[in-house]
Amino acid sequence: MHPSLTYFQAIVMGLSQGIAELFPISSLGHSVLLPALLGWHNLANSQHASESFFLAFIVGLHVGTAIGLLVYYRTTWIALFRGLGNQLGGVRRTGVGSLWHLRDPDMDPNYRLLFVLAVATVPVGVVGVLLEHTFRVLFAKPLSAAIFLTLNGVLLLAGERLRRNSGRHVQFKTIAEMTPGNAFLIGCSQVLALFAGISRSGVSMVAGLMNGLDHEESANFAFLLATPVILLAGLYKLPDLLGPLGNGVRYQTLVGAACAGVTALFSVRFLTKWFTTKTLIPFGFYSLVAGALCVVRFS
């Protein structure tokens, strides 16, 4: 019989997930550090076990976050899949090759964006399936998470500095004009987020900036890319929650997931406005200071 997960803990962790998944400060890192800082030993001690009710709970929070993102970007996703339908309809006239010729001026722009998003999903999807569980067991410890959170701050600040010093003035007009190669590189960057403490949205945005996007476009691409990555990862692990590991925590998970979804919706609304005029620098300093303090605390 595993230790209980209280509804209060579920609410706090759900709120933290909805904020830290989209704010570039690492939800996975906070899911490791927060229970340890609050003295929730029933959660902290279960995190690096090979099988754990807490990991099943976190799966539910990720699904809730993805639903919040889907609600916010619902119009965009509907347009993307309509573009897919339009492009498939054209296959009968032009052949299957029309699905891959991205420079074709007649290609539906929404389908083109959906295609590059799919390309960007491949790297983290493949590596996540192969190594996510191993990374979670090895690095889901407070000291490791604190170190990687500190490195997350360094990464965000370094990305901003490189962006400022690069002198690039030519940017993509829209994220729909990205090449598959650019998208693939951004997708590869998300592999770093398998380390608890490294932010998925943060590394995606830094990679976007390095590939010529501005902050607003980089943020939108990062959030659109996060939606299928988080949702598919959650659904892939959902049997854990529905199986024995979920016994005694399913209702708490529903409450936590609802909190994560609502908080994610407000977070993405705030951040899409924030990045129209502002940068990653405040989040870099937060990660640097919070991570360093936690390194001292858990050393």
Buried (B, 14 or more C-beta within 10 A) or exposed (E): EBEEBEEEBBBBBBBBBBBBBBBBBBBBBBBBBBBBBEEBEBBBBBBBBEBBBBBBBBBBBBBBBBBBBBEBBEEBBEBBEBBBEEBBEBEEEEEEEBBEEBEBEEBBEBBBBBBBBBBBBEBBBEBBEEEBBEBBBEBBBBBBBBBBBBBBBEBBBEBBEEBEEEEBEEBBEEBBBBBBEBBBBBBBBBBBBBBBBBBBBBBBBBBBBBBBBBBBBBBBBBBBBBBBBBBBBBEBBBEBBEEEBBEBBBEBBBBBBBBBBBBBBBBBEEBBEBBEEEBBEEBBEBBBEBBBBBBEEBE
